[in-house]
Amino acid sequence: MRTSGLNRGGFGRRGAALLAVLWLTAALSAIAFSVANSVRGEIERTSTTVDGVRAHYLASGAIDRTIAYMLWGPNDKKDDGSAKFWEQGMPRLYLRFPAGDAIVEIIPATAKLNVNVATQEQLFRLLVSIGAPAAQAREITLAIVDWRKPSSGAGPFDQYYLTRVPSFQARHASFQEIEEVLLVRGMTPELFYGTYVRDGSGHLVRRSGFKDCAGVYGGNLAFDVNAADPALLRAIGLEPGAVQQILAARRQGPILRKDIGRIRRFAGPMGNKLVVGGNSIFTLRATARARLQDGRLSDMRRSVAATVKFFGYGMQSPYQILRWYDYAPTDTVAWQ
């Protein structure tokens, strides 16, 4: 009987030890699983960061190449007489690099309404075209006109700005950057940057913002037919049917100078405001994707942009970058 008791005690101790080992094994397995997940997550995050950095520098390089193409464009032709690199009217370039691909959107200053010289009617029509109610559009229009003209600083808009937190004073001078419009009374981020609304079928579609249609370098008399936003085309007086025809023509390919006569004819009385290309100032927006080891393009995209003034090929300083955007997201790029 005593021996049996000893055996039962030995079995009990061995069972407890086995249970402790099992618990310890389970704990170590959980720790190992957690560490493995953490390592995997860090590897994926590092890979994403690397792809993002590569895409950023690819986009920056694409801007440099596009500037060179635009300088060479008027002078280099193919055998059929078309431009070898670029010509006025080409709204984008698809560039391939060993490390990835990039799409560069070429936006002339003439694709936007100049907020410094636009008339009150033009500003009002544009604001209504991008979805502002009439009362809000009128208030913003008056605020923009007040901001850009000299004043004693004692007007109703000035008093309003002084009550804001933090308070500030209107410049009462020309807008230097389009983002200044965010400060004027009545302007909202949704109107300025654009937003998404549901169409008749219930699908979300993008509604353009003020910044898509207005800038500080363009004019108010002529607008680029290839890059002007549909909201701006409506605002300058084109009928909706004419705007749709222009968009359909864009989808078939760039509208070149030889085509502008035909476009103006179906655009109606306001068609004479349509031109091809710009003068000397362009915004170049590049979106790039790095190439993976298996040859596919990464899902990670990075976009940068530059506003460039061209002085001409052969000049000592043929161009000048007026502004650089390290972060310039876009949802208008479609990959081939």
Secondary structure, DSSP 8 states (H G I E B T S, - for coil): -HHHHHHHHHHHHHHHHHHHHHHHHHHHHHHHHHHHHHHHHHHHHHHHHHHHHHHHHHHHHHHHHHHHHHHHTTT-B-TTSSBSS--TT--EEEEEETTEEEEEEEEEGGGSEETTT--HHHHHHHHHHTT--HHHHHHHHHHHHHHHS---S-SHHHHHHHTSSS------S--SSGGGGGGSTT--HHHHH-EEEE-TTS-EEEE--HHHHEESS-BSS-EETTTS-HHHHHHTT--HHHHHHHHHHHHHS---GGGHHHHHHHH-GGGGGEESS-SSEEEEEEEEEEB-TTS-B-S--EEEEEEEEE--TTSSS-EEEEEEES----S-----
